[in-house]
C-alpha cells in the first residue's frame, strides 16, 4: 500500500527508524516501525483485518472516517484513505478492499 503523511513534521518523524525511536522512544518506536512495515506490505486496507494484532477499525464521532491501528496501548496510528474519491460500498460504507493508498494523520491516544 502507498503511504503519505498529513504534514512535513510527521513525515520527518516517521522517515526512518532512528527518527522514529528519537520521537517515540524505543518500545513504541519498534511497534511503529512494524506497523508502517505492515501497512506498506499490505495489498489493500482489507488485508489489515486479517492481522489481529493491529485491531484495525473505523472510528466514529468526531473522528468519523478515520481508521485506527493499534501501536501499543494507549497509542494508535490514525490513517485516512488517500484517494481522490474515497472508495465506498453501495450501502455507503468504506470499501476496505479498494483502499490502496492511505494518509497517516497522527499517532495519538484516542481514548
FENSULJO-V221635 format. One record per residue. RES is the residue in one small letter. PHI is phi in radians with two decimals (999 if undefined). PSI is psi as a letter, one per 40 degrees, with the letter a starting at -180 (999 if undefined). BURIAL is 1 if it has 24 or more other C-alpha atoms within 12 Angstrom, else 0. Layout:
# FENSULJO-V221635
res:RES phi:PHI psi:PSI burial:BURIAL
res:RES phi:PHI psi:PSI burial:BURIAL
This chain:
# FENSULJO-V221635
res:x phi:999 psi:i burial:1
res:x phi:-1.50 psi:h burial:1
res:x phi:-2.02 psi:i burial:1
res:x phi:-2.38 psi:i burial:1
res:x phi:-2.23 psi:i burial:1
res:x phi:-1.16 psi:d burial:0
res:x phi:-2.71 psi:i burial:0
res:x phi:-1.15 psi:d burial:0
res:x phi:-1.06 psi:d burial:0
res:x phi:-1.14 psi:d burial:0
res:x phi:-1.04 psi:d burial:0
res:x phi:-1.20 psi:d burial:0
res:x phi:-1.09 psi:d burial:1
res:x phi:-1.81 psi:e burial:1
res:x phi:-1.18 psi:d burial:0
res:x phi:-2.70 psi:i burial:0
res:x phi:-1.02 psi:d burial:1
res:x phi:-1.09 psi:d burial:0
res:x phi:-1.24 psi:d burial:0
res:x phi:-1.14 psi:d burial:1
res:x phi:-1.08 psi:d burial:0
res:x phi:-1.14 psi:d burial:0
res:x phi:-1.38 psi:d burial:0
res:x phi:-2.10 psi:e burial:1
res:x phi:1.53 psi:i burial:0
res:x phi:-1.13 psi:d burial:0
res:x phi:-1.15 psi:d burial:0
res:x phi:-1.11 psi:d burial:1
res:x phi:-1.04 psi:d burial:1
res:x phi:-1.07 psi:d burial:1
res:x phi:-1.18 psi:d burial:1
res:x phi:-1.13 psi:d burial:1
res:x phi:-1.02 psi:d burial:1
res:x phi:-1.13 psi:d burial:1
res:x phi:-1.13 psi:d burial:1
res:x phi:-1.11 psi:d burial:1
res:x phi:-1.11 psi:d burial:0
res:x phi:-1.06 psi:d burial:1
res:x phi:-1.11 psi:d burial:1
res:x phi:-1.15 psi:d burial:0
res:x phi:-1.37 psi:d burial:0
res:x phi:-1.24 psi:h burial:1
res:x phi:-1.23 psi:d burial:0
res:x phi:-2.71 psi:i burial:1
res:x phi:-1.13 psi:d burial:1
res:x phi:-1.01 psi:d burial:1
res:x phi:-0.97 psi:d burial:0
res:x phi:-1.14 psi:d burial:1
res:x phi:-1.16 psi:d burial:1
res:x phi:-1.57 psi:e burial:0
res:x phi:-1.90 psi:g burial:0
res:x phi:-1.04 psi:d burial:0
res:x phi:-1.17 psi:e burial:0
res:x phi:-1.44 psi:d burial:1
res:x phi:0.81 psi:f burial:1
res:x phi:-1.21 psi:h burial:1
res:x phi:-2.73 psi:i burial:1
res:x phi:-1.38 psi:i burial:1
res:x phi:-1.67 psi:i burial:0
res:x phi:-2.20 psi:a burial:0
res:x phi:1.20 psi:b burial:0
res:x phi:-1.26 psi:e burial:0
res:x phi:-1.92 psi:e burial:0
res:x phi:-0.98 psi:h burial:0
res:x phi:1.68 psi:e burial:1
res:x phi:-1.51 psi:i burial:1
res:x phi:-2.07 psi:h burial:1
res:x phi:-1.80 psi:h burial:1
res:x phi:-2.20 psi:h burial:1
res:x phi:-1.06 psi:h burial:1
res:x phi:-1.92 psi:c burial:1
res:x phi:-2.63 psi:h burial:1
res:x phi:-0.84 psi:h burial:0
res:x phi:-1.74 psi:e burial:0
res:x phi:-1.50 psi:i burial:1
res:x phi:-2.30 psi:i burial:1
res:x phi:-1.60 psi:h burial:1
res:x phi:-1.80 psi:h burial:1
res:x phi:-2.27 psi:i burial:1
res:x phi:-2.28 psi:i burial:1
res:x phi:-1.06 psi:h burial:1
res:x phi:-2.05 psi:g burial:1
res:x phi:-2.06 psi:i burial:0
res:x phi:-0.99 psi:d burial:0
res:x phi:-2.17 psi:h burial:0
res:x phi:-1.06 psi:h burial:0
res:x phi:-1.10 psi:h burial:1
res:x phi:-2.17 psi:i burial:0
res:x phi:-1.42 psi:i burial:0
res:x phi:-0.99 psi:d burial:0
res:x phi:-1.44 psi:e burial:0
res:x phi:1.72 psi:e burial:0
res:x phi:-1.28 psi:i burial:0
res:x phi:-1.18 psi:h burial:1
res:x phi:-1.59 psi:g burial:0
res:x phi:-1.01 psi:d burial:1
res:x phi:-1.21 psi:d burial:0
res:x phi:-1.71 psi:e burial:1
res:x phi:-1.51 psi:h burial:1
res:x phi:-2.05 psi:e burial:1
res:x phi:-2.37 psi:h burial:1
res:x phi:-2.28 psi:i burial:1
res:x phi:-1.95 psi:h burial:1
res:x phi:-1.43 psi:h burial:1
res:x phi:-1.76 psi:d burial:1
res:x phi:-3.07 psi:i burial:1
res:x phi:-2.05 psi:h burial:1
res:x phi:-2.63 psi:i burial:0
res:x phi:-1.65 psi:h burial:0
res:x phi:-1.53 psi:e burial:0
res:x phi:-1.70 psi:999 burial:0
